[in-house]
Amino acid sequence: MKTIPTPAASIPSSTIQWAIVAPGKIAHKFARDLRVAEGAQLRAVAGRDLSRTRSFAAEFGAPLCFDDVSALAADPSVDIVYIASPHNAHFATAKIMLEAGKPVLCEKPMTINARQARELIDLSRSNGVFLMEALWTRFLPVYSQVREWLDGGLIGRPQVVTSTFCFQAPRDFSSRMFNPALAGGGLLDLGVYPLAISQMVLGRKPDHVTATAQMSETGVDEMLAVSLRYANGSVAQFICGLNAHLENSLMIGGDKGFIRLPEYFISGKQAVLNIGGSLTTIHQPTRGEGFEYQIEEAMRCLRAGEIESPIMPHDDTLATLETMDEIRRQIGLRYPEEIDEV
């Protein structure tokens, strides 16, 4: 029996009031782009360190500060909450918000595993509350053009997706990137991007996954290589890691041509369409730092009373996390809270 989600209550077209949970580095970027996004205003900030929270709020003009996310969830003046905390804290915070009827935009990956994501998606659908993974790459103007090329069949049937996303992280094993208690490692921070792009391009989960990894001294993945095979014959491959510099480009190959996004594809501003050697190059600069487009899509959904975005649907988030679970199973990576649950 198919479950029909409860419709969400729409929000009027006036300025939408945002709250940010966890005022760290990525939250600063998000707050700057709130100023760029049309119809958005920062209303509140929540964090464990109230002094730091107040400093962030003062910098970006937010009138409200909280050191308790439950109090934030109960505040009627906040329309939607952006969760920018470390990966391991996403689930608990998002659950509190959704149970209180508060719409959520949650930084990628939405949760550390598929089981947690299913619970949040079920809450979103049963309560009729908006929920979206903040995978900002999908909303960039250049990817709108890529989708047009794909939907128009310009490269034929997509058959190969390849990418790299690596950089040299500081060798600080106490940092979040290397801390298993904070769900560190390359997969959740970097691998989520090529996986989500493959999901967008090929439109389904892989039928076979092969993963190999170099693990750090702390037990998280430091370098990861993954091959994905699909029932229709398509394949995808990516390498992600914290100990090497690469071009970090993306290639999508079809039976008529290919699409290439050059260096640093996750924040891409240029794409090249190659059909039999005939090149079409498009340049799509962003108005801000790139987060403004996911912000505007979330607000569009709120105003329309939608509980998920067609650009970043729940099923795609879940499919990517299920693949990530299988990758972690193969490389032997489990986070402490998963071990504690067992």
N, C-alpha and C positions, 0 to 999 in steps of 0.2 A: 504494500500500500504506500503510495507516495505521500509524503508529508508536505503540506502547503504552509509556507511560512506566514506568520502573522504580519500583516502590513505594518510598516512603520509610520508613525505620525510625521507629517511633513513639517518643516520649519519655514516660516515666512522668509521672503527674499531680503529682509533687512540684514544688517551686519551680523555675522555669526561669531559668537563668543567662544574662544578656544582656551583650553587649559593644557599645560605641558607638565608631564610627570618626569622627574629626573633631569635637572638643569645641567647637563654635561655638555661635551663638545658638540655632539650632533644636534642637541637641543638648541644651541646657539645658531647653528645654520638654519634650523627650522624656524626659529623666531625671526631671523632676518628675512626669510622668505614669506612669513606671514604679513610682513609690511608690503611685500610686492603683490601678493594675491589679492584680487579684488573682492571686497566684501568680508574680509577677515580681520579679527581683532583679538589680541591676547588679553584674556581676562584674569587668568589665575596660573600660578606655578606651585607645584608640590615637590618636596624633596625631604630627605631625612635630615639634612643639615639646614636648619632654618636660617642661619646667617647667610649661607651660600644661596639659598632660595630667595631671600630678600634682595640680595645683591643682583641676582639675575632678573628678578621682577622689576627692580628699579631701572636696570639697563634698558629693558624693553617696554616699560610703561604698564606693567600688569598691576592692577590695584589689589589683588588678593594673593595671599601666600598660605600654604598648608604644609604641615609636617605629618599629616594623616590622610591617606588616600580615600578612606571611607568618608571623611568629612568633605573632601572634594566631590566625591560621587553624589553626595546629598545636596550640593549647592545648586539651586534651581537657575542661577544666572549663567551657568556654564552650559553651552550647547553640545560640545564635543571635546574629547580628551585625546591628546597625542601622547603615547607612551614611548619614552626614549631611554628607558632603563636598560641595564645589561640583560642579555637574552634570558637568563634564568628567572628574572623577575617579571617577565611579560605576562605569563599565564595568570598569576595570582592577582596582579593589578587589573588586567583586562576583565577577569571574572567579577571582581568587585564592581567595576563600572557597568558591565552588562546586566548584572543582577539588579543594579539600581536604575536601570533604564537609560544609562548614559552612553551615547554613541562613542565608538572607539576607532582611532587610527593608530595601529600598533606597528612600531618599527620592525623591520625584517630581521630574522625570520619571526613570524608571529609568536611561535613557541619553540621549545627545544625539541619537541617530537610531535608526531601525528596524533597521538592519543590526546594530548592537551589541546591541540587545534580542533579536534572533533568536538570536544566539550564546549569550547568557546563558540564554535559555529552553531552547535545545537542551541546554545543559549541565545545567540543572535536571532536565529530563526524562530524559536518558540516565543521569545519576548518581543519580536519585531523591532530589534534595535540594530542600528547600523554598525557594521564591523568590517574593517579593511586592513590588509597588510600594507605597510608603508614601503613598498618596493618602488622607490622613486623613478628608477630607470624606465619602467614601463610607460610612464606618463610623459616622458620627454617628447618634444615635437619631432625629433628625428625618428623616434620609434613609431609615431603615427604614420610617417611616410613609409617606413619599412613595412608596416602592416598593410598599407595601401598597395604596395608592390606585390606583397605575398597574396593578398586577397584578389588582386587583379590577374594572378597567374603569370606574372612577367618572367619569373624564373622557372615556371613549370611547377612540378611537385617537389617540395623541399625534401631532400634526401640526406643531407649532411649538415650538421651544425658543429662548428669547432670554435674554441675560444681558450684564452688564457687569462688568468687574473692573479698575478703574483707581485709582491713587493718585499723589500727587506725591512722587516719589523725590528725595532730595537730589541736587543737580546736581554730583555728584562723579564725574567720568569715569574716575577711577582705581579706583572701587569695583567689586565683583563684578558688580553689576547692569548696568553699562555695559561690562564687559570681555569682548570676544569670545573671548579666550584661556580664559576661565572659563565660556564658553557663556552669556554674559549676554543681556539683552534681555527684553522683556515676554512673549514666547511661551512660553518654557520655564518661567518663574517663575509667570506668571499665566494664560496662555492654556490651559495644561494642564488647569485646573479646568473651564472651560465645555466644552472638548472631551470630557473624561472624563464629564461629566454628560450630554452629548448622546449619547455612546456607551452609557451606562447606560439612558437613556430610550428611545432609538430602536433599540438593539440591533444596530447595524451601522455600517460605515464609510459616509461619504457617497460618492455617485457623482460629484459635481461639487463642486469647491472654487474659490472666488474670494476672493483676499486682496489687500489693499492696506495699505501701511505708511508711516509717517513714520520715517525712520532717524535715529539720533543721530550726533553727530560721530565717535563711535568705530566706527560701522558696524553696530550692533545695532538691533533694532526698538524704537522708543521709544513708538509708538502704532500699533495694529494693528486693522484691521476685517476680519472674515471672514464669508462667507456659505457655507453648506453646503446642498447639495440631494441628496435621496435618491430612489431609483428608485420608491418607493411614494408619492411626492408630498410627503413631509414636508420641512421646512426647519429649519435652525438658523442663528442669527446671534449673534455676540458681538463686543464691543470690549474690548480690554485695552491697558493702557498705563502708562507711568511718569511722565506729565506732566500729569495732570488728576485732579480729585476727582469721583467719581460715586457714586450710591447703592449700586451693586454688588449689584443684586437679580437674581433668576432667575424666569422665567416659563415654565411648561410648559402649552401649550394643546392641548386635544383637541376632538373634535366634540360633546362633551356638557358640557364645562366646562373649568376651568383650575386649576392649582396655582401659587401664588406664594410664593416665599421672599423676604422683604424684606431690607433692608440687610445687606450682607456675607454673602452666601449661603454662602460656603465654610465658615464656622463657624456655620451656621444653627442657631438654637434655636427658631425659630417657622416654621410653614408654614400657609398658608390654602388651603382647598379651596373653590372657588366653582362650584356647580352651579345654573345658572339664577338667580343672585342669592342663593341660599341658601348662607350661609357656615359653614364649619367651621374653627375656628382651633385648632391644637394648639401647645403649648409643651413643648419637650423640652430641659431644661437638661442640661449635662454634669456628670459627677462631678468631673472635673479640668479640664484645659485643652483636652481634646478628643482627645488622642493615645491615651488609655487604651483606646479601643475597637479601634483597629487593632492595638495591642499584644496585647489579649486574643484577637482573631481569629487573629493569627499563632501564639499559643500553643495555641489550640484546634487549629489545623492540625497543629502539631508533635505534639501528644498523640494525634491521630487518624492520624498517618502520612501526611498529605496533602502534596503538593508544591506546590499552589496553592490559593488561596482562591476559593470560588464568588462572593464579593462583589467581589473584584478579580482576576479570572482573567487568565492570561497573554495570552489572545487580545485582551482589551480594552486591555491595556497596549500591545500591538503595534499594534492598529488606531489608537489615538490617536497613536502615534509616526509611523506611516505618513502620517497626515493632516498632522502637524506637518512632516514632510519635504517634503510637497507645498506647504505654506504657505511654508516657507523658500525653496523653489525659485522660487516666484512672486515673492517680494519680494527675491530675490537675496542671501540670508543663508547663508553657509557659515562654519563655524568653522575656525580655523587647522589643527587636526589633521586635519579632513576634506580640506582643500586639500593638506596634506602627504602624506596617503595617496595621493591621485591623482598 
